[in-house]
Amino acid sequence: MKKRIAFVNARLIDPATKLDAKGGVLVENGKIADIGPRLFGDADRSDPEVIDCKGLVLAPGLIDMRVFTGEPGSEHRETLESASRAAAAGGVTTMVVMPNTDPVIDEPSLVDFITRRAAATASVRVLPMAALTRGLAGETMTEIGLLKEAGAVAFTDGDRTVANARVMRRALAYASTFGALVVGHAEDPELSAGAAMNEGEFAMRLGIPAAPSMAETIAVERDIRLVELTGARYHFGQISCRASLDAIVEAKRRGLPITCGVSAYHLALNELDVGSYYTFRKVKPPLRSEADRAAMVEGVASGAIDVIVSSHDPQAADTKRLPFAQAAFGATGLETLLPAALGIHHEGRATLMRVLETLTLTPARILDIRAGTLAKGAPADLVLFDPDEPFVVDAAALRSRARNTPFEGRKFQGRARMTFVGGECVFDRAKEKR
Amino acid sequence: MTVPSDHPILHTSHLLGIEGLSAGEITGLLDLAEHYVAFNRGADRKAAILKGRTLINLFFEASTRTQSSFELAGKRLGADVLNMSVKTSSVAKGETLIDTATTLNAMRPDILVVRHQDSGAVELLSRKLDCCVVNAGDGSHEHPTQALLDALTIRRRRGSFEGLIVAICGDVLHSRVARSNIRLLGLMGARVRLIAPRTLLPGDAERFGVEVFHDMKKGLAGADIVMMLRLQLERMAGAFVPSTREYFHFYGLDREKLAYAKPGALVMHPGPMNRGVEIDSDVADDIEVSVIQEQVEMGVAIRMAVLDALSRGLALGGRNTP
């Protein structure tokens, strides 16, 4: 028997076709069977399960290209299951998890472990990235071909930079043999050694060891040259300053296969938000100057920045309740990804269509996966949200196992009401107890 | 000698930094410290202001003069003083900073004096405790009692701060003493200059509202006060400056360089000194120009004033009430 769900009375937004219109979606067996402005306008609503969207936005589920969890190895911080609950509540239907676990995901069997574990426990789709170098040590490349066959969607050392240019060159050249995507973290490890903040007046006043934003740009520029040399598909996981963006814009203009992302918190916060040593805002790369934050927003609006990510990095109290310099990097973000990204729409800096494009269509294209669109035949991964709904972030009410949100008390507009993965409802705010 | 009135001087229950203090609060502390300078020079150096109070010195970083200065200040005011240093505490066994502090807090001290190697660590503690917290130096952030004792030394010699040219020379980048002094002296109307090679200065040093010099002779020209900073020897050996020899040649204070300052300029140093690295013994030991020993004496008076001022808040029942 076919399982059918009809979404009616929705504001459909599909960045893939630039559709923004009233209409409906018919889901059959987990796939989008039909979509259209006039769908169900007068149809017989008795047959399938009907969800009245009441004019709210129905869009492809979000794809978050940068999620750290604690599974395997640090399950007290986050499991795939707990991360997926946060994702579902944030409208994220696909999360790409980083290999920075214990053990590091650098073996085909470990990629398989993540896939199976996710299938058994997680409520959203989980795609693993594998390590680019063994043990994230930056010395020897991993079995990129076998790992890709095992299901790794990309290769990265997560939040570590491969310091050795020769190793990086070879890894890029080898990855390009298989058409594999490499995701880099740009931060010169020596220039940023020991740093906990962005170098500038504020860090100077706080007396916090700091690294200049150029530590990022130098690494960006090196990797651009290596891509030029090798032709590998390359994505900068997240950038944070204008000079890096300028370098990437120039590289794209020259036709290099380079894309880049920015975290939602780099769009919403700047270095001053570190305030009086607020360790939940100690992130990597660090929060930058206001001029750099504005450049990131501008980059998203213009299309120079391809995707927005949560860079979700759950940390426990024991790694955050420490003096700033000693505290771990990282902030949670799955559940606040959409609200924080919508901030730039509400400020009038980017259209709603553009913001959603960076969260759906573009990541799907970069990862080369069939998702992020409302096209017929695509998986019915959907998010229903009111883009204007105001709310205040309450850390205690967030679903991640970790509490280190950088947005406690922040006022946002717009959050997920319902989330569907393959036609199954994985989150319904109306049914939540809180 | 007049007995000081007991009106409140500080509007906060902690002393975490010079930042956040007003010129009035600083003047109030200096005035009170003057009283204790005279008191300490008298025959009976025991008061009862902190009688029944408990003061804990919690030092995560080695210190000789600051810790003993606070200890003496507390004892002269009649407090029970407990010294805890990292070597004897359970921090060495892996206990976190906050666990250590909350443990000590449960012993109900009235005042906790803390030194820690990380910027912001003392403020972090102050948020978790219900006693008065005094910052005795946190990382590269602040060392407020050092700046206050420097200010007291300067005021006693020069009368006021208005228009004084103070040259702070040396490792500004890592120095909490420099940051606290820059804030205090700027607030009180002095003109602050920083003198250091670029590797020992923050990139945005001018944003402190100071003049920056890389040539010591130019920076010292016309200076009323020459404040030398300690060069941490672990920062030598090619990391920030190529050698002790080169550093002393360009940035060590000797007679020749001092001659560029205003005649009668005072030489200060927070100690401990590296003789022959940042300062020549010939200058350091010359009591005509060096007020380094006087700084130590003022240190005890200032810390007594700080403890006295904080205890006035305790009397109001604002802190540490059951």
Interface residues (C-beta under 8 A of the other chain):
Chain A: E199 G200 E201 M204 R205 L206 G207 I208 P209 P212 S276 Y277 D318 R321 L322 P323 F324 A325 Q326
Chain B: E19 T96 L97 I98 H116 D118 S119 G120 A121 E123 L124 D138 G139 S140 H141 E142 R176 R179 P202 G203 D204 A205 R207 F208
